[in-house]
């Protein structure tokens, strides 16, 4: 047999010479449509109305311009202010803004420092609130997931306090509160707080009321609130009951509740649920009044036979792991449990905010400017969610980094033709159908 039949072809690696002569090149070709989408949402007009008079008329860049530049960078995936240095002469962004050069990243630090009062911060938050009300105008029920997270700090930032920090014990941190609407996937509200701040009853109620106030004001809207044990307090339940908001909250198993569970474990009626795996899960319910509660409330119980969980709540001699949920809903117990289990999406969203939007990357040494930076990043997150749902028409909302990889990070070249800018993209771009769909959607809104 000929030896050539056993010879594998060598790996090709042909010599190609580079020349740095291409002008007007961008690797953010998909941002052209995204930028037009942001403008169509009224963000530019809202920034101009809120901050148009904030700086002197002779300033090179107005505050709305620099805020939009910050927003653009976070849409593109930048996480830190000094990363904006790579955008200062980015051809597509310069052409979109009609500038030969975009703001220096050192200016962005100074612009964030302007948010030194809660009044200015409130104006920035109103920009995001208008977007929420516009996007949720047709929705008649809202499932609000409340949660907190930890942002570890490595400096002497204002408000950096040592508090509960499971990943970096003993490190100072911020402890923000977040509220996300589950159906739309939008972040409704956010509070930046020092790291040693717990979830007090008064703060929990204020945060919940403010979150609902940022929604469209429908007369027949339905509010469903889900939260973990951090929001287990009488004030939250009373707040919801007096306003006819519904709630499902995972409660702490205090000694008085544990005693009731022990008694119910032996004498109560339990219904076994059919699961996808071999885990044995049963549900039941009791009417329970904690010593600090003003009245008895319905508490749904679950118990599972499964390996020990580090966050397990309560075990009995038979190896059951118990959990309890207080609610005002009259749904079947298994439906209450299934509804609460979907709350896990908010933890995924927080992870995406940290990994894809950089909310854990603290920009300045002052507290209120850092809160303003958080608001801009959340605004960028919400815009990316709406871009997928509205303009791209995607049924499944992907993570921000997936969206950027597919329809934003596209190589292109800007050329000047007949006095107009033209963005040339690859002829066989895999995602061109999505960009055409987005452009058609924008065309329905008019000029």
N, C-alpha and C positions, 0 to 999 in steps of 0.2 A: 504494500500500500504506500502511496506517495506520502512523504513526510509533510508536504504542504497541506494535506487534508487535516493534519493535527495542529496546524499553526493558527492561533487566534489572531485576528487583526489587532494591531497596536492601537492604543488610545490616541486619538487625534488631538493635537495641540498646535495648530498652525500659528505662525507668527503674524500678528496684526499690529500695525503702528498706530499710536494715538497721536492726535493733533488737537490742541485746545483752541479751536477756531470757531466753534458753533456759537452763534449769538442768539440771545432771546430764548435760551433753553430753560425749561422748568421741569421739575419732577412732581409738581402739584397740579397737573393738568385738569384733574377732576374738580379742583377748587373753584374753577370758573362758574360752574353751575351752582355749587353749594353757596358761594358768595351771593349770587343772585337770589337764591332761596332765602338766605338770612335777611336780605333787604326786603323781600316780599313779605316776610313775617312782621315787618314794621320795626325791626330792631334799630336800624339807623335813625329813623324818625324819633323813636323813643329816647335814644341816647342824646340826640340833638336837643330835644325838648327839655330833658332833665339837666343837661350839663353844658348847653350851648353858650351860656354866659359866664362860665366858671373861670375862664382865663382871659387875659388882655387880648384885644383885637389883633395886635401885632405879633402874637405868638406864632411861631412857625407851625406848630401842630396844635389843634384844639383838643380839649379833653375828650369830646366824643370820638375824634380820630384815634387817639391813643387807646381808648377803651375798646374801640372796634379792632384795633391792631392786636391787643391782648386776646380778644375773643377769637380772632382769626388764628392766632398761634395755637391756642388751646384746641380749636377745631382740628388743626393739622397734627396735633399730637405732642406739641412742646409741653414740657412739664415745669421747667424753671425759667425765671426771667432771663438769665444770661444766655439761655438757648436761643433767644430771639435775635441774637447777633447774626445768625445765619439767614434771617429773613430781611435784613436791612436793605439788601439790593436784589431781592428775589424778583425776577423779571415779571412774572404774572401778577404778583401782589402789588408791585409798583404800578403796573399798567392799570389794574383795577382801581387803585386809589388816585391815579393821575399824578403820581409823585415820581421824581427821579430817585428818591431815597426815602425809606421808611424810618420811623423813630428809632433812635439809638436805644439799646436796652437799658442804659443808665437812666434815660428819661422815664422809662416805664416804672422804675423804682420810685422816682419822685412823684409820678402821677398817682401811684397807689397811696403814697403818703398823704395825698390830699384828702383821703377819706379818714379824717381824724375826728369826725363827729357822727353820732348816730343819725342825724338828720340827712347828711350826705349819703350814708350807707342806706338809709331808707329809700332815697330816690333811686339808687341802683337796684334795690330789691323790687321796686315798683316796675322796673323794666321787665324783669322776669315774671312778675305777677300778671302783667298784661298779656304776655305770651301764653301763660297757663290758661287764663280765662278765655282767650281766643281759641286755643286748641281744644279745650274741654267744653265748649259751648253747647254741643249737641249731646253730651253725655248726661244721663239723668241719675246715675248712681255711681258712687265712688267708694272704692275699697282702699282705705288709708292704712299703710303699714308704718308704724313708728319704731325707730330703733336708734341706737347710739353707736359710736365707734371711737377708736383711739388713734390719734395722730402723734406718734413719737417725735419729740424734738431733740435737737443736738446743739442747742445754743442757749442764749439768755433772752429769748423772746419774751415780750410782755405777755403775761397770762400763762407762761410755762410753769406748771405745777406738777408735783409728784402725786399721782393717784393710781387707781387700778390700771395696770398695764400688763396684760397676759403675755405679750411677746417680749417686752423689754422691762421687766420689773425694776422699779427704782428710778427709771428715767422720767424726766418731766415730759408732759404731753399736753395736747388739747383733747377735749372730750365733746365733739360736736353731736348735736341731735339732728336727725334727718327724718323726713316724712316723704314717702313715695306712694303714688297712686298706682295700684297694681294693674288695672286694665290698660291704661295708656302707657305705663312704664315711665312716667315723668316724675321728677323729684319736685315735690310741692313746696317744701319748706326746709330751711336749714338754720341752725343756731350754732355759732362757734362759741365754745365755753372753755374756761381753764380746765386743766387736767384733773384737778381735785374736786370738781363739781359733780355731785351725784344728781339723781333724778328726783328732786323734791316734789312734793304734791303740787305746790303752787306753780313751779316751773312746768311740770307735766301738763297741767290744765291750761296754762297760758300758751304753751306750744301747740296743744291740740286745737284750741280756739283760733289761734292765728293761722294754723294750717287750713282749717275749714274756711276761714275768711278769705283765703287766697283763691278759692274755687269760684266758679260762676255762681251767681246768686239766683238759683232756680227755686221757685216756691214749692215744687214737688220733688226736690232732689232727695236721694236716699244716701245716708252716710253710714258706712260700715268700717269700724276701726279695729285693727288687730295690733297687739303689742305683747312684748314679753314681760317677765316678772318685774322689770324695772319700772313699769307703769302700773303695778298692782297697788292701787291705793283707792280709798273711798272717794276722794275728791274727783278722780277721773270718772268713776262710775256715776256719781251724782251729776257731774257735768254732762255726760252723755244722756242720762235719763231725762233731765230737765229740758234738753234740747231735742229729744227724740232721735238721737243718734244711736246706732246699734254698736255693740262692742263684743269682742272676744279677746280676753286677756289671760295669759298663762299666769296662774297665781303661785305665790310662794307656799310651800307646804309647812306651815307653822304648826306648833304642837296641837292647837285646837283642831285644825283641819286634819292633821295626821290621825288624831284620835277617831274622828268621824270616818276616815278612810279605813282604818283597821276594823271598825265595827261593820262597815258596809262590805268589806272584803269577805266576811264570813256569812252575813245574812242577806246582803243585797242581791239584786238580780242583775246579771251581766249578760250582754249580748256579744257573741263572738263574731268578729269581722273576717271576711275572706280576704287574705292578702295575696300579693303576687309571689311572695317567698314563703318559707316555712315558719315565719315568725307568728307566734300566737298573740293576737291582740283582741282585747275585749273592752267594751264601753259600758258605762252606766251613768247615773246622775243622782245628785242629792240636792236638797235644799239646805243651804248652810249660811250661817251668820257669824262672821268673825267678831271678836269683842269690840273692835273699833268701827264696825259697820253699823249703819243706822237701821238696817233691815235685812232680812234673809234674801239671798240671791241664789239663782240656779247655778250649780257647779257641775260640769261634765267631767267624768273621770275616765281615764284610760289605764289599762295595765297591759304590759307586754312581758312575754318570756323571751329574753334575749341575753346575750353576754353583758357583763357589767359595762356601764357607760360612765366615763369620768364626770359627766354632768347629770348623772342619774339623780332622781329626786327622792325616791322612797322605795325600799325593798321590804318584802316580807319573807317569811320562812320558806315559802314555796318558790321563791326566785322571781317574783313579779316586780316589775319596775312601773311605778305609778306616776301619773301626771294629772294635773287638774286645771280646768279652764272655767273662768266665770264669764257668764254671758247673759244678755237680756233677750236673745233671740229664742224663738219657739221652734226652731228646726230640730230635726232628729239628732240625737247625740252623735251619731257617726258623721252626719253632715257638718256639725260644728267642728269636729276633729279634722275632717278633710279640708274645711275652709281655713282653719288655722295653719295646717301644714303647708298651704300654699304661700304662707308668709315667708318661707325660706327664700323666695325670690329677692326680698329686700336685702338679704345678706350678700347675694350674688351681685346685686346692683352696687352695694357699697364697695365690694371688691373691685368692680369695674371702675368705679369712680377713683379708687386709689391707684389701680394699675394702669388704666388707660387715660385718665384725666389728670392724674397727679395731685389729687386733693391733699395727699400727705406730704407734698413738697412745699414747705412753708417759705414764702418769698421775702418777708421783711421781718424786722424786729418789733414791730408795733402790732397790737391786737386788732384794732379796727381795720387797718389796711389789709391784714391777713384775712379778715372776714370778707372784705370786699373782693379779694382775690378768689376766695372760695365761691362767692356768688357768681363771679364771671365763669369759673370752671363749671359750675352746675348749669348755668345758662347755656354754655357750649354743649354739655351733655344732653340737655333737653332738645336743643336744636338738632343734634345728630339723630335722636330718636324720632323726631317729627319728620326729618328729611327722609328717613327710611319709610315711614308709614305713609306720608302724603306724596312727596315728589317721586320717590323711587317705586312706590307701590308694593314694597316687600311685605309679605304676610308675616314673616318671622323677623323680628328685630334682632340684628346681630350686634355683637360687641363693637365698641368704637374702633378698636384696632383692626377688626375684620373689615368694617366699612372703609376705613382709610386705605387698607391694602387693595381692596377691590375697585373702588370708584373714585378715589382721591389721589393716591400716589401713582399717577399716570404720566409718563414722559410726554413732553410736548414742546413746541417751539412757537414763539410769538413772531409774527411777521407783520409788516406794514403794507397794506394793499389799498389803493385808492383813498388814502388818508384815514383808514380805519385799521384798528388792530384785529388780526385774525389769529386764532390759536389752532395750530395744526397738531392733531393727535394721530396715533398709529391707525393705519387703514383697517387693520384687522384686530382692533382692540376688543378683547373678550367681553368687556362690560359696556360697549357702546350702546346696546339696546336700553340699558338702564339709564344712561345719560340722556338718550333721546326721550325716554319716557318722562324724565324729570323736566326736560326742556319743554315738552308738550304741556305738562302740568302747569309750569310757570306761564305759558302762553295763555292759558285759560283765565289767568288773573288780570290780563290786560297789561298795557305798558307801565 
